Amino acid sequence: MPRIFAVIGLGTFGSAVALELARRGYEVFACDRDPDKIEELGSELANAVELDATDEKSLRDAGLDEVDTALVSFGDSIADSLLVTMLLKGLGVKEVVVKVTDERHARLVKRIGADRVIFPERDMAIRLVENLLSPHIFEFIELSEEYSVVEIAAPKKMIGRKLLDLHLRKRFGVNVIAIRSKVPVVNKKGLPDIEEKVNIAPGGEDEIREGDTLVILGRDQDIERAKKL
């Protein structure tokens, strides 16, 4: 059965999440106490309603007890996000994700039952800094305070060499979990073209070629050392 989502708080971030979920075909219940925001999104979201999410009866009457995942996305109102998180968990929502502003906010909502917390501004800042400092990094995903997954352009010293010969795990403590390559092909029209292929869990005999993108898993400092190879 398809998952049902709720987005509570339709600021810039909440609206973007609700619209993207709807675009991907999911059922989304979106609510905000500001009628202007509801009017603005009403033509794009089938279930966008004006609602005071701090009122338990309003949440229940709106059917929030039937959603699978709820995103609580208030601005700077920590008190409101705490109350709404508590109410949603009380209604039996399986997963409550809360947008937080700082570590204190994160600790508080976790204590009252939030399943996940997100720091949109912090996470975007980290990605921007990674990109500014290392332009060859295409994607950066922080798994924890120590571990990340990054996509990097294959360094020149790796090109033409097999993974087995690089000893990346032994030397740096990192693992190449995928290789994205651009392969010349002939398209349906019989014309030369380029197609991207992804080698998931590459083996030691796989060779790194010019233009490859490596997906690397490891501790941040170890990835940084491997990039300098």
NORJO-V140581 format. One record per helix or strand of 2 or more residues. SS is the DSSP state (helix for helix, strand for strand). FROM is the first residue (numbers start at 0). TO is the last residue. Records with the same first field share a line. If there is no record, write none. Layout:
SS->FROM-TO, FROM-TO
This chain:
strand->3-7, 26-31, 46-49, 68-71, 94-98, 115-117, 136-141, 146-152, 174-185, 191-199, 212-218
helix->11-22, 34-40, 55-60, 63-65, 77-90, 102-110, 119-132, 155-157, 162-165, 167-171, 219-226
